[in-house]
């Protein structure tokens, strides 16, 4: 009696483990498989619920005449006359169109370069501090550059444990 009272929790744990093992073993037997009769009945029930697709009737032999009542009403898709010819291709018209597009692109480039370049500084004007094209300020406007800046900061900074 003294042994049971001293090791009461250990005995409870052992009994619980044995009960779990027996339960899992009995469940494994139940899930082991279906009885053949049950499996056949299950397959028949599945066939009743989901019918197989209908198979079209076989085609008549090619030499046999098919009555008009059996023949489906399908419009004749073959053309009776050749399609109308497209108008003749004029390469000079295409070249002139491409030239116009190239000229328009040049104008856009000129307009863009005029917007980005600053007018020369005249006497009496205040100096405006503009960052160069590859400056840090311009680079940090991009999301990917900002991410890489944070990563570099973490790498180059003093370790967290030493702060």
Secondary structure, DSSP 8 states (H G I E B T S, - for coil): -HHHHHTHHHHHHHHHHHHHHHHHHHHHHHHT---HHHHHHHHHHHHHHS-----------TTS---TTTS------S-SS---------HHHHHHHHHHHHHHHHHHHHHHHHHHS-----TT--------TT-HHHHTTSHHHHHHHHHHHHHHS--GGG-
